[in-house]
Amino acid sequence: MVGSSACVERNRNSANLNKLNAAIRSEGLVNGVRASVLRDTGCNTVVVKQSLVRPEQYMGKTVSVRMMDNTAVQVPTACVHIETSYWTGAVTACCVKQPLYDLIIVNIEGVENPIAQGITMADSPTSMAVETRSQAAESKRPLPKLK
């Protein structure tokens, strides 16, 4: 079984991507312990941080997972209990030592879509990005030639 913990390349405009990114980060519980959660709609493997898994939860199996840098690694699987705004219950997860988030929830049957939950950009901090006249002029100048 080969899973993917890297997002699938998508053709989305930046407004939709920003809306989605604002919606997918949250907090939850893994085996009753507070955890950072990423709802990743472009992946097909649930990932959990190994330190949150109890020894008796390991299933005695390993799977090959393709990482973001395109390397494949063998990782153990475990059945863990999670509580998030997207899903609550037991899931089979790949156990990784240092994932980007403590729990990465993917497209499994019954998992809530973050956009369907009514989460919008208004729920995230406002950003006021500007470009000064000098920055605009600088960006129009050609780059110096490499030696």
Buried (B, 14 or more C-beta within 10 A) or exposed (E): EEBBBBEEEEEEEEEEEBBBEBBBEBEBBBBEEEBBBBBBBBBBBBBBBBEBBEEEBBEEEBBEBBBEEEEEBEBBBBEBBBBBBBBEEEBBBBBBEEBEBBBBBBBEEEBEEBBEEEBEBEEBEEEEEEEEEEEEEEEEEEEEEEE
